[in-house]
């Protein structure tokens, strides 16, 4: 199939393109700058230069494609996310950008829309398993993702299929994971929430494979992630990777001061991805969180 990917030069976009091409699809990636376009072309992927937030331009760009995967995000890294206005670009992509992509896809005759979303939308579930029908808790910080899901859902018709993927936190070779490793290496706490709470994470390779699998999934919402992991077990892996005995959790007062953005990251999410597996056969290669996710991050032997 001919597949158009927005967010093509991000961590998720690059992984998705790799998986899509491996499945034999003809892929074009959206690039914001000449340098990013050249990077895609150098890797063998067609590049398209068009402004995502321009409806007319996107209508033209999507002509002739069967599928569009809207993976465009702009996630702040680390403490930068606490700055005033830090999430403005990302929120605009999810609210306005998702509407434009869905509208342009309809006008261009695209038959399938894959929309990126996040499992942070779910309410804190404690130790209970969370499925796609579980309760959501949409605060103002989570609202842009909820709007993106609604825009994608409105794409559906007898001849059009939207597939919404609620990803766990990307953890692997990405900027946020590298920042967390650097914090842990410096002895700073990186844990959020209750140590015995559950975290929902996904390795970038598995996230990309899920995007490719979504091309065969029935319309609907699907969770994407590895087996849930206790938060204290997750932080212990980070500690071991940087040569520390343990890594602490942020104090509750600091989390409260961080507001709704941090609150999303403290929720206990024992999320099941069985629905996507049953619909498409997808299953994560990195199904249990361990040191293999973090690559060669151990401190060098100085003896």
N, C-alpha and C positions, 0 to 999 in steps of 0.2 A: 504493500500500500504506500501511497504518497503521504508522508507525515510531516507536519510543520510543528516545530518546537519553539516556544518562547522561553526565555530564561536559559537559552541554549549554552551560554558560557559559564553558568553557575555550576556548583557541585552536583546538584540534582540533574540539571539539564545535560551536562556532559555524560553522566552515568546513564541517563535515559537514552541518549543518542547512541552510546556504545551498545546497549542492549537492543535497541530498535534495529540498528544496522546488522547486528549479529543474527537477528531474526529475518533478515532479508528485505527490510523495508527501505524505501527511498526517502531519505531524511533531509529536510532543510531547516536550518536554525536561524532564529532572529538574532541579529547583532546590532548593538547600539552604536558602535564606533568602527572605523575602518580597521583598527588594530584587532578588535575582537572578531571581525569578519575574516580577517587574514588568518587568525588563529584557528577558526573553524575550517577554513579551506585547506590549511596545512595538514589538518587531521583527516581530510577526505570528505568533509561534510559541506554541502552547499550552504552558502550564507545569503541571508536576505537583509538588506538595510532598509528598515521601515520603522517609524516611530510607533510604539505600541499604543500610545494614548491618542492616536489619530485614527478615527473610525474609517475615513475614506481610504487612507493608506493601507490599513489592515484588510479592508474588503478586497483591495487589489492584490495584496500580498497572498491572501488565502485562496485565490482563484485556482481551481484545479486540484486542490488537496482533498483527500478523503478524511483525514484525521488532523485535529490540532490538539497538541498537548500544552496547556497553559501552565508553565512551571516558573513563571517570572516572580521573583521575590527580591527584597533588598533588606536583609536581616542585619541589624547592627551587631557588632561583636563585642562581648564583654561589657565593661562599664560604660562604653559608648551608648549602650541602649538605655541608660538612665538619664541621658541628656535631654533637655527640652527639645521637642521636635524630631528626636532621633528616629521615630517610627513613621514619620510623615510619608516618606517615599514608599515604604513597604505597604502602608495602609492604603495609599492611593492606587498602587498596583492591584491590590486585592479587591478594592471597592470599584474604582473606575475602570481599571485595566481589565478585570474579569468581565465586566459588562460589555466593554468594547470588543473583546475577543469573541465572546458568545454571539454578539450581534453581527459582527463581521463574518463569523463562521456560518450563520444562517444565510446571510446575503450571498455568500460565496458558494453555497451548496455543500458545505462540509457535512458529513454524516455522523461523525463521532467527535466528542469533546472530552478530553481528559483534564480535569481540574485538580490542581494541587490544593490540599487543605491540611489541617493539623489535628491530631488527637487531643490537643490541649483544650478543645472545645468541651470535652466531657466533664461532667461534675466529678468531684472527688468521690471515688468509689470504695475507698478503704481496701479491704481484702477481697471484695466481690469482683467477679469477672465482668469486664465491660465488652459489650458487643455493639454493633452499629445501631441497635434500637435502644441503647441505654440513654439515660437522661443527660442533657447538655446543661452547661452553665455558662451562658454567653454574657460576659461583662463587656464594658466598653473596649477593653484591650483585645478581647476575642472577637468582637463584632465584625471587623473587616473580613476575617476568615468565614464567618457565618454568611456575610453578604456575598462573598465569592461563591459559596456553595449554592446560595439561592439563585444567583445569576446563571450558574451552570445548570441547575435543575430546570430553569425556565427554557433552556435550549431544547428540551425533550419534545418529541412529536412522534407520530407513527413511523417516520422515516429518519429520525435523528436520535442518537443515544448519548446522553451525558454520563460520564463515570467520574465520581468524586473519590479521591484517595486521601484518607486521613492518615498522614504519616506520623510516626513517632519522631522523636528528636534525632536528627541526623548526627551520627557519631562515627568518626573515622578520620579520613584525610580531608578535613575541612577546617575553616578558620576558627570556628567556635571551639572545636575539640582541641586544636592547637593552643588556643588561649587558655582553656581549662588545664591543660598539661603544664603550661608555663606558670599558672597560678599555683598549682599543686607543687611544682618544683621549687617555688619560692616559699613554700610553707603556708600559703594562704588557703582558707577554707573554700571549697567549691560545692559542697553538698547543699541541697535545698529541700525543705520539707522535713517530714519525719523520717528518721533513718530506716524504720521498718516499712515505710510506704513503698509503693511500687512505681518504677520508672518504665516508660514505654519508649524504646529507642530502635533505630534502624540503621544498618550500615548503608552508606551511599550506594554501594554496588547492588544491594538488595532493593533499595528504593528505585533505582533505575530499572531493574528487572521487573518491578511491579508496574511501572509505567508501560513497559512493553506488553506485559500480560493484560493490562487494561484494554488493549485493543480487541480482545476476544471476550471481555466480560459483559454480561447484561447490564443495562442501565442501573445505576444505583450508587450507594455509598459503601466504601470498603476501607477497613482498617489495614494499615501496612506497618508491620514491625516484627521484631524478634520476640522470643519468649520474654515476658515481663521479668524484671530483675529488681530485687530489693535495693533501695537507694544506698544503704550502707555497703552492700556488696559491690555496687558499681563504683563508689568512691574508693573502695579498697583496691580495686584494679588500677585506678589512676595512681594511687599512692605507690603501689608496687612498681609501676612503670617508671616512676621518677625516683625510685630508691628511698622512699619514705615509709615509715612503719604505718602511718595512717594519715588521712586527710580529713579535716574537720568539716562541720556544717556551719553555714552562716547563721548567726544569732537571729532569733525570731524578730527582735526589734528591727534589725537591719532589713529583714525581708518585708516587714510591714512598711518601713520607710520607702522601700522600692515600689510600693503600690501594686496595681493590678497586673502589671507586666510580670513581676516576680511571682505573684500569687498563682498565676497559671502554671508556673514551673514547680510549684510545691504540691500540686494535686497528686493523690495516689491513683495511678492508672494501671490496673491489671488488665491490659487490653488484649483481646483475642483477635487474631487475623485469620481465623478459620474460614470465614466467608469467602475471602479472595482465593484461598487455596482450593476450596470446593468448587468455585466457579471457573477457575482458570488453570489450576495445577501449580500456581506459583507457591513457592515456599522459600524462606530465607536461607541462603548459604551460611550466613553468620546468624545462627538461630539462638545461641547462648552468648551473652556478653562476657568477653574475656580479653586477655591482652592482645589477641590476634587482631582485634578491631583497631588498635591504636598504633600498629606498625612498629617500626624500630625506634621507640621513644625511650628506651632504657638509658640511664646515664652511662657514660663511657667508663671502662675500667681504668682507673688511674694508678694501679699498682705497678 
